[in-house]
Structures are given as structure tokens and as C-alpha cells.
């Protein structure tokens, strides 16, 4: 029994060390840009916002996150209001060309309202080729990216592509079928999970000079243009585990996939990593993807899955969805289109049912796993605050408990 406990705690602290290394690397990268930005300002002020501390030492700005090891920092100067600090705000996405109205470039299928004769009048079009530079719709896997693609296509009438294979065949209203070139620069956004960051996490032991370049590989490809979708990491990790086993957006993993055993999970002939290993790697990837894109976004914005889900459940005017449509430059949305999306948002096959039976325990996370995820949430909150963005809506998060209440989270359930 003692050996099992030592083994589990050793694995937990080793993963904490890996995540800390990732986070320090991100801070070093972001501090290079921040130092140049602050160097040109005539005055700098010391800011202490709860656990985030920005300290000015001559020409150097140091960021001390609340996820770093405990250290006492004594502040001798008056604390300035956070609103007085200059913030590098995210701009709107650049303008794009007009959509093509030719039947050959008009989608003949939209999963949202296939049986609604009124809503079927609303079509989805490609843009003219090379009329827009690529812009990302980026999220951690299991965060509703494909579901949001469908909603955006329904609201805007413009095609949202993916960088991954599988959606190449475009069936048009004219009855033609052709392969869609991924480099056509003819879609509103492109879905991505920025898997280059996952390779950094999984190969942290071999980190070298090229690691920093790989961290920013995809955001550089999109020139900092995109919309970042963030979902509660507890639920995103559960969804990702289901996808990994189920093989599609609505698939489910077997109950064994969520067991807390120390041995790899065996499903038939497959040998899969333990639930603990999966959580450790996934939360590190969730945190890195969110912080890299929050700090690297130049044009676009950040949206929260839970707020979109709440609006859909209420079937109201969809302000969150309208806000999301404005980010890529769609300011005028047809009201009938919006009503169709709100009425049929649950009809598509790209979202796992939230109301069905669960294939995991009531509390699928141990206390150490819970704490690991909480610390990643804190790191993302700090990055959002640096950019002057709204904080994560943690009050809407299943399984979430504030850090100061740690140890009393078992009362929180779905």
C-alpha cells in the first residue's frame, strides 16, 4: 500500500515539474516581447493584483505568477490600479473578400437544419479564392470546436474549414463534387487544435533550442489571427478521453478508461495510457495552448464555451454567438438565420449528449489531479489578465472549487 502511494505521488510531482518547465519557457518567451513593449514607455508602475505581481527593476519587467513555488515578495511602493497599466489589446480581424454566390461554391448541406424547409433557404458559401488570409478557430480537443464551426456557418453563411483531413469533398448546390484545397484562402476560419504544442509536452525531456520555435509554429502560421475557444479543462479532458476511445465527436470511452489504476488500460488488443497519465499530459497541453494563444493573439478574440452553451440553452437572442461572429468581421447577422441556429443548435451530430448517462464516476478526479488542473486554470487566468480580457467563467465550471477551498471539492458534482 505504501509503495502504491509513493508511486502515485512521485508521478504527480514529476508531472508538476514538467508543467513548471513548460510555464517558465512560456514566461521567458513572453517576457522578451513585454520587455521591448515596456521599454518605450516613459513611466512604469508596480502592480500587485491578488497573486499576480509585475515588478519593475530598472529596464527589466519580471512577472511572478501565482503558480510559481511559494516565495515571499515584499512590496514597499504604493500599489497602482490595474487599469493604469498599458495593455496590448487584441484588434479586430482584417477585412475579407466577398462570398461567392455561384452554385458551384455553395454548400448543399448543413447539419444544423437538414429537415427544416424554412431554414434550408439559408445557404453557406465559400469566399473567392485568395480573398482572405488564414485565420484560426483554435481550441484544445474536446472543447466544442466542430460544434462551433456549425453554429458559425449557420449564423454567417460562410464556410469554416479545418486544417485536418476529412472535409475535402465539397458538395455544392449545383450538384458538383470537388476536392477543397486547404490552401485556397477561401474560408471564414480554419479549425485547429495546434498539435505542435502537444509534441512539445510529450517530448519535454528532449527540449532544445528548437522547442521555442515549435511552441509558436502554428500561431506564427496564422500571423496571430484567430479566435481561441476555451472550455472548462475538467470537462474538456473528459470529452477528449471519450473522443480518443470513441473515435468521433459523439463516441464514448468504456468505463475502464476512467479508472484510477496504475497499470495501462487494456481495451481489446489496445493498450492505452492510464487515466492519471492522460490527465497530466492533457492539462499541461490545455494550459500551454491557452497561454500561448492568449499572449500571441494579435487580431481576433477569446470566447468561452460555457457562455455559448448557456446562451443556447436559454434560446435567447444569442449575444455571445453574435459577439463571436463580429470577431471575424461579420457585424450584420440575419435575424432569421440566428433564430434557425438557436432553434436547431442541438440537432447536429457533432456534439456529445450532456443529458445522457455518464461513463465515468461521479468524481473522476483525485485530489492531486484536481489540484493540478486548478493550478493550470490559475495560469490561464493570469495570461487573460495580462491582455485585459475577461476571466474564465469558473463559476460555471463543473468540478471547480476555488483554490482556498481545496480539500472540500467532493461536494461538487455534475
C-alpha positions in Angstrom: 0.0 0.0 0.0 2.8 2.4 0.9 4.6 1.6 -2.4 1.4 2.4 -4.4 1.1 5.8 -2.5 4.8 6.6 -3.1 4.5 5.7 -6.8 1.4 7.8 -7.3 2.9 10.9 -5.6 6.2 10.5 -7.4 4.3 10.5 -10.7 2.2 13.6 -9.7 5.2 15.7 -8.6 7.1 14.7 -11.7 4.3 16.0 -13.9 4.1 19.2 -11.8 7.8 19.6 -12.6 7.2 19.2 -16.3 4.4 21.7 -16.3 6.5 24.2 -14.4 9.2 23.8 -17.0 6.7 24.5 -19.8 5.4 27.5 -18.0 8.8 29.0 -17.3 9.6 28.6 -21.0 6.4 30.5 -21.9 7.2 33.3 -19.5 10.7 33.6 -20.9 9.2 33.9 -24.4 6.5 36.4 -23.5 8.9 38.5 -21.4 11.1 39.2 -24.4 8.1 40.8 -26.1 6.9 42.5 -23.0 10.3 44.0 -22.2 10.5 45.6 -25.6 7.0 46.9 -25.2 7.6 48.4 -21.8 11.0 49.8 -22.7 9.4 52.6 -24.8 7.1 53.7 -22.0 8.2 56.8 -20.1 6.7 55.6 -16.8 6.1 52.1 -15.4 4.2 51.2 -12.3 4.4 48.4 -9.8 1.2 46.3 -10.0 0.1 43.7 -7.5 -3.3 42.1 -8.3 -4.1 39.4 -5.8 -1.5 36.8 -6.7 -0.1 38.3 -10.0 2.9 40.5 -9.4 4.5 42.7 -12.0 7.8 44.1 -10.7 9.9 46.8 -12.4 13.6 46.7 -11.9 15.1 49.5 -14.0 14.6 48.3 -17.6 13.5 44.8 -16.7 10.0 43.6 -16.1 9.6 40.4 -14.2 6.3 38.5 -14.0 5.8 36.4 -10.9 2.8 34.1 -11.5 0.8 32.6 -8.7 1.6 29.1 -9.9 5.3 29.5 -9.1 6.7 28.0 -5.9 5.9 29.9 -2.8 8.1 32.9 -2.3 7.6 36.0 -0.1 7.6 39.2 -2.2 7.7 42.4 -0.2 6.2 45.4 -1.9 7.4 48.7 -0.5 5.9 51.1 -3.0 2.2 52.1 -3.4 0.2 49.7 -5.4 -1.3 51.1 -8.6 -4.7 50.3 -10.0 -4.5 47.6 -12.8 -6.4 49.9 -15.1 -3.5 52.3 -15.2 -1.2 49.7 -16.8 -0.9 49.8 -20.6 -2.4 46.7 -22.1 -1.7 45.3 -25.6 -5.3 44.7 -26.6 -6.4 42.3 -29.4 -7.5 44.0 -32.5 -10.3 43.0 -34.9 -9.5 40.6 -37.6 -8.7 42.2 -41.0 -11.3 42.6 -43.7 -12.0 39.8 -46.1 -13.4 39.5 -49.6 -17.0 38.9 -50.7 -18.5 35.4 -50.7 -19.0 33.6 -53.9 -22.7 33.2 -54.9 -22.1 30.7 -57.7 -24.0 27.5 -57.1 -20.7 25.5 -57.5 -19.3 27.3 -54.5 -22.4 27.0 -52.3 -22.6 24.2 -49.8 -25.5 21.7 -50.3 -25.6 20.5 -46.7 -25.8 22.0 -43.2 -26.3 19.5 -40.4 -28.0 22.1 -38.2 -31.4 22.2 -40.0 -31.5 19.5 -42.7 -35.2 18.8 -42.2 -36.4 22.4 -41.7 -37.8 23.7 -45.0 -37.8 27.4 -43.8 -34.2 27.2 -42.6 -33.0 25.4 -45.6 -33.3 28.6 -47.6 -30.1 29.8 -45.8 -27.1 28.5 -47.7 -23.4 28.5 -46.8 -20.8 29.9 -49.3 -17.1 29.7 -49.9 -15.2 33.0 -50.3 -13.5 33.7 -53.5 -10.1 32.0 -53.6 -7.2 34.0 -52.0 -9.6 36.7 -50.8 -8.6 36.2 -47.1 -5.5 35.2 -45.2 -5.9 32.1 -43.0 -7.4 32.8 -39.6 -7.6 30.1 -36.8 -10.5 28.7 -34.8 -8.3 27.1 -32.2 -9.1 25.1 -29.2 -8.0 22.2 -27.0 -9.6 18.9 -28.3 -13.0 18.3 -26.7 -13.8 22.0 -26.5 -16.7 22.1 -29.0 -14.7 23.3 -32.0 -16.6 21.4 -34.6 -20.0 22.3 -33.0 -19.0 25.9 -33.1 -18.0 25.6 -36.7 -21.5 24.5 -37.5 -23.0 27.4 -35.5 -20.8 30.0 -37.2 -21.6 28.6 -40.6 -25.3 28.8 -39.8 -25.1 32.4 -38.5 -22.7 33.9 -41.0 -23.4 31.9 -44.2 -19.7 31.4 -44.7 -17.8 28.2 -44.8 -15.5 27.4 -41.8 -12.8 24.9 -42.8 -10.4 22.6 -40.9 -6.7 22.1 -41.4 -7.3 18.3 -40.8 -8.2 15.8 -43.5 -11.7 14.6 -43.9 -13.6 17.6 -45.1 -12.0 18.0 -48.5 -15.0 16.9 -50.6 -17.3 19.9 -51.1 -20.8 19.1 -52.4 -22.4 22.1 -54.0 -25.9 23.3 -54.7 -25.2 22.7 -58.4 -24.6 19.0 -57.7 -20.9 19.2 -58.3 -18.4 17.5 -56.0 -14.8 18.6 -55.9 -11.8 18.5 -53.5 -11.4 21.7 -51.5 -7.9 22.9 -51.4 -6.8 23.5 -47.8 -4.7 26.5 -49.0 -7.4 28.1 -51.0 -7.7 31.0 -48.5 -11.5 30.9 -49.1 -13.0 30.1 -45.7 -14.0 32.3 -42.8 -11.8 30.4 -40.3 -9.9 27.2 -40.1 -10.3 24.7 -37.2 -7.1 23.7 -35.5 -6.0 22.1 -32.2 -2.4 23.3 -32.6 -1.0 19.9 -32.1 2.6 21.2 -32.4 2.2 22.2 -28.8 1.3 18.6 -27.9 4.6 17.4 -29.3 6.4 19.9 -27.0 4.6 18.4 -24.0 5.2 14.8 -24.9 8.9 15.4 -25.7 9.8 17.8 -22.9 12.6 15.5 -21.9 14.3 16.3 -25.2 13.6 20.1 -25.1 16.2 22.1 -27.0 16.7 25.3 -28.9 14.1 24.4 -31.5 11.4 23.9 -28.8 10.6 27.6 -28.5 10.1 27.8 -32.3 7.8 24.8 -32.2 5.7 26.4 -29.5 4.9 29.4 -31.8 4.9 27.4 -35.0 1.1 27.4 -35.6 0.3 30.9 -34.2 3.0 32.3 -36.5 1.5 30.4 -39.4 -1.8 32.3 -38.8 0.2 35.5 -38.1 -1.6 35.9 -34.7 -5.0 35.9 -36.4 -7.8 33.8 -34.9 -10.4 33.0 -32.3 -9.4 31.0 -29.3 -12.2 28.8 -27.7 -11.6 27.8 -24.1 -13.6 25.2 -22.3 -13.6 24.1 -18.6 -10.5 21.8 -18.6 -12.2 19.3 -16.4 -14.9 18.7 -19.0 -12.6 19.2 -22.0 -10.3 16.4 -20.7 -13.2 14.1 -20.1 -14.5 14.8 -23.6 -11.1 14.3 -25.1 -10.8 10.9 -23.4 -14.1 9.9 -24.9 -13.0 11.0 -28.3 -9.7 9.1 -28.1 -11.6 5.9 -27.5 -14.9 6.5 -29.3 -13.2 7.8 -32.5 -15.8 10.5 -33.2 -17.4 13.6 -31.7 -20.3 11.7 -30.1 -18.3 8.5 -29.2 -17.9 7.2 -25.7 -15.0 5.5 -24.0 -15.5 2.4 -21.9 -15.8 2.8 -18.1 -12.3 1.3 -17.7 -10.8 4.3 -19.4 -11.5 6.4 -16.3 -10.3 4.1 -13.7 -7.5 5.2 -11.3 -5.4 2.1 -11.7 -1.6 2.3 -12.1 -1.5 -0.1 -15.0 -2.2 0.9 -18.6 -5.8 0.4 -19.7 -6.3 -2.6 -22.0 -9.3 -2.4 -24.3 -9.3 -5.5 -26.5 -5.9 -5.5 -28.2 -5.3 -1.9 -27.4 -3.0 -0.7 -24.6 -3.8 2.8 -23.5 -2.2 5.2 -21.1 -3.6 5.3 -17.6 -6.3 7.9 -16.7 -3.7 9.6 -14.4 -1.2 9.9 -17.2 -3.8 11.2 -19.7 -4.9 13.9 -17.2 -1.3 15.0 -16.5 -0.4 15.4 -20.2 -3.8 16.8 -21.2 -3.9 19.6 -18.6 -0.3 20.6 -19.5 -1.4 20.8 -23.2 -4.6 22.7 -22.3 -2.6 25.3 -20.3 0.1 25.7 -22.9 -2.3 26.1 -25.8 -4.4 28.7 -23.9 -1.5 30.8 -22.7 0.5 30.7 -26.0 -2.6 31.9 -28.0 -3.8 34.4 -25.4 -0.3 36.0 -25.3 0.2 35.6 -29.1 -3.1 36.8 -30.5 -2.9 40.0 -32.5 -6.3 40.1 -34.1 -9.4 38.1 -33.2 -10.5 37.3 -29.7 -11.2 34.7 -27.0 -14.6 33.0 -26.4 -15.7 30.8 -23.6 -17.6 27.5 -24.4 -19.7 27.6 -21.3 -21.1 31.1 -22.1 -22.1 29.9 -25.6 -23.7 26.8 -24.1 -25.6 28.9 -21.6 -27.0 31.1 -24.3 -28.0 28.2 -26.4 -29.9 26.5 -23.6 -31.8 29.7 -22.9 -32.6 30.1 -26.6 -32.4 33.9 -26.3 -31.0 36.4 -28.8 -27.6 34.7 -28.7 -25.4 37.7 -27.7 -22.4 35.5 -27.2 -22.8 34.0 -30.7 -23.2 37.5 -32.2 -20.1 38.6 -30.4 -18.2 35.6 -31.9 -19.5 36.4 -35.4 -18.2 40.0 -35.0 -14.6 38.9 -34.4 -14.0 37.7 -38.0 -15.8 40.8 -39.3 -19.5 39.8 -39.6 -21.3 42.7 -37.9 -24.7 42.3 -39.6 -26.3 38.9 -38.9 -29.7 38.0 -40.5 -32.2 37.6 -37.6 -33.9 34.6 -39.3 -30.6 32.9 -39.6 -29.9 33.4 -35.9 -33.3 32.1 -35.0 -32.7 29.0 -37.0 -29.3 28.4 -35.4 -30.8 28.9 -31.9 -33.7 26.6 -32.7 -31.6 23.8 -34.2 -28.3 24.0 -32.3 -28.9 20.6 -30.6 -29.8 18.8 -33.8 -26.3 18.2 -35.2 -24.2 15.1 -34.7 -21.0 16.9 -33.7 -21.7 17.2 -30.0 -21.8 14.5 -27.3 -25.1 14.5 -25.3 -24.8 16.2 -22.0 -28.0 14.7 -20.6 -27.3 11.0 -21.2 -25.8 8.5 -18.7 -22.2 9.2 -17.7 -19.5 6.6 -18.4 -17.2 7.9 -15.6 -17.5 8.1 -11.8 -19.3 11.0 -10.1 -15.9 12.5 -9.2 -13.5 11.1 -11.8 -10.5 13.2 -10.5 -8.4 12.5 -7.4 -7.4 15.4 -5.2 -3.9 15.6 -6.7 -5.4 15.6 -10.2 -7.9 18.2 -9.2 -5.1 20.4 -7.8 -3.1 20.0 -10.9 -5.9 21.3 -13.0 -6.7 24.2 -10.7 -3.1 25.4 -10.9 -3.4 25.4 -14.7 -6.6 27.4 -14.5 -4.8 30.0 -12.4 -2.0 30.3 -15.0 -4.6 30.9 -17.8 -6.3 33.5 -15.6 -3.1 35.4 -15.3 -2.5 35.4 -19.0 -6.0 36.7 -19.6 -5.5 39.4 -17.1 -2.2 40.4 -18.9 -4.2 41.1 -22.1 -7.1 42.8 -20.3 -9.5 40.0 -21.2 -12.5 38.7 -19.2 -11.5 36.0 -16.8 -12.5 32.3 -17.2 -16.2 31.8 -16.1 -15.1 29.4 -13.4 -18.5 29.9 -11.6 -19.9 27.9 -14.5 -17.3 25.1 -14.3 -18.3 21.6 -13.2 -15.8 20.1 -10.7 -14.3 23.5 -10.0 -13.5 24.6 -6.4 -11.6 27.8 -5.6 -8.0 27.0 -4.5 -8.6 28.3 -1.0 -11.3 25.7 -0.5 -9.1 22.9 -1.7 -9.9 19.7 0.2 -13.7 20.4 0.2 -14.4 19.9 -3.5 -16.0 16.4 -3.2 -19.4 18.0 -2.7 -19.3 19.4 -6.3 -20.7 17.2 -9.0 -22.3 17.4 -12.4 
